[in-house]
Amino acid sequence: MLNICGCLVHTMPQMTDSVIAAIDATEGGEVHAHQDGRIVVTVEDTDEKRASDQIMDMHQIPGVLTVTLTYHHFEELDESSDDLAHPTH
């Protein structure tokens, strides 16, 4: 299963670096860009935690003002898609 969420995280500007570090330290979370207290983040499901739970956890990071879901992609992965990526012929 593939579950990816894109979020905009708005922080107190003086806390942006520590918020970025906290998100980067989270399995499944990745920072892609930031400017003026706004951080573009993607979050994926992991074996231990769903993306939705990770997003809720981001609200608890000191310095975070808001987390807005801006993109969501969810699909069941077909096991045969691995066969296409790794042909045996």
VEXMI-690624 format. One line per field, with one value per residue (C-alpha): x, y, z; residue number from 0. Coordinates in Angstrom, 2 decimals, always signed. Layout:
N
px <- c(X	...) $
py <- c(Y	...) $
pz <- c(Z	...) $
i <- c(NUM	...) $
END
This chain:
89
px <- c(+0.00	+1.25	+0.08	+1.80	+0.69	+2.05	+1.82	+2.62	+3.95	+3.89	+6.29	+7.43	+10.33	+12.92	+11.99	+12.08	+15.46	+14.47	+11.14	+12.97	+15.33	+12.40	+10.59	+13.76	+14.36	+10.94	+10.83	+8.52	+8.85	+10.90	+11.45	+11.65	+11.84	+11.42	+11.20	+10.04	+8.72	+6.91	+8.08	+7.04	+6.92	+5.94	+4.91	+4.58	+3.17	+5.83	+5.62	+5.18	+3.02	+0.44	+1.04	-2.09	-0.69	+2.64	+0.82	-1.01	+2.35	+3.79	+1.26	+3.04	+6.53	+7.52	+7.35	+4.72	+1.77	-0.23	-0.01	-2.11	-2.65	-2.13	-1.85	-2.82	-2.11	-3.27	-3.25	-3.10	+0.08	-0.29	+2.25	+2.79	+4.19	+7.37	+7.59	+7.52	+10.30	+12.44	+11.78	+13.15	+13.58) $
py <- c(+0.00	+3.48	+6.42	+9.79	+13.12	+16.55	+19.21	+22.85	+23.37	+26.95	+27.65	+30.47	+31.75	+31.53	+27.83	+26.73	+25.00	+22.92	+21.99	+20.89	+18.76	+17.13	+16.32	+14.98	+12.76	+11.16	+8.00	+8.66	+12.46	+14.48	+18.23	+19.43	+23.22	+26.04	+29.80	+32.40	+29.88	+27.76	+24.19	+21.85	+18.28	+14.84	+12.09	+8.39	+5.45	+3.37	-0.11	+1.47	+4.53	+5.79	+9.10	+10.57	+9.84	+11.41	+14.54	+14.73	+14.34	+17.29	+19.54	+18.74	+19.83	+22.99	+25.99	+24.54	+26.88	+24.95	+21.84	+21.89	+18.84	+20.00	+16.69	+13.07	+10.03	+6.56	+3.38	-0.34	-1.66	-4.67	-7.36	-7.98	-4.44	-5.78	-8.31	-5.49	-3.65	-6.78	-8.99	-12.51	-12.84) $
pz <- c(+0.00	-0.85	+1.26	+0.79	+2.23	+1.36	+4.04	+4.63	+8.13	+9.41	+12.28	+14.48	+12.31	+15.11	+15.63	+11.97	+12.17	+15.21	+13.60	+10.43	+12.52	+14.33	+11.07	+9.43	+12.48	+12.00	+9.91	+6.97	+7.18	+4.71	+4.37	+0.77	+1.08	+3.58	+3.61	+6.14	+8.66	+6.06	+5.47	+2.64	+3.95	+2.68	+5.05	+4.18	+6.09	+7.83	+9.32	+12.77	+12.11	+9.64	+7.85	+9.45	+12.92	+11.97	+10.81	+14.13	+15.92	+13.95	+15.69	+18.97	+17.80	+19.69	+17.35	+14.99	+14.50	+11.87	+9.71	+6.55	+4.36	+0.77	-1.11	-0.50	-2.65	-1.63	-3.67	-3.24	-4.79	-7.04	-6.14	-9.85	-10.19	-8.57	-11.37	-13.92	-12.12	-11.89	-14.93	-14.82	-18.61) $
i <- c(0	1	2	3	4	5	6	7	8	9	10	11	12	13	14	15	16	17	18	19	20	21	22	23	24	25	26	27	28	29	30	31	32	33	34	35	36	37	38	39	40	41	42	43	44	45	46	47	48	49	50	51	52	53	54	55	56	57	58	59	60	61	62	63	64	65	66	67	68	69	70	71	72	73	74	75	76	77	78	79	80	81	82	83	84	85	86	87	88) $
END
